[in-house]
Amino acid sequence: MAEKMSVEEIAEAMYQMIAEYAGKKKFKPNDLPKEMVVQYGEDMVSKDDARKAVNMLIDSGRCVYTYFGGTFIEVPHQEGAAM
């Protein structure tokens, strides 16, 4: 039996997914834990650990909450002058 994913591993998988779909798809905060369970299975990812991973991404600044008719999680946008 495979070992459960750590919160850090879940956060990294979420970040990769959010970055991959940047500009194409927006993820709601509640969708990310569900998506991780679907991708990796309930035996590898618990919803509680996935929620902690979402908080870790936000707290670290790797992802931010945005609001456009609903709350979403995205990779922070680079300003034109910051490039």
Secondary structure, 3 states (H helix, E strand, C coil): CCCCCCHHHHHHHHHHHHHHCCCCCCECCCHHHHHHHHHHCCCCCCHHHHHHHHHHHHHHCCCEEEECCCEEEECCCCCHHHC
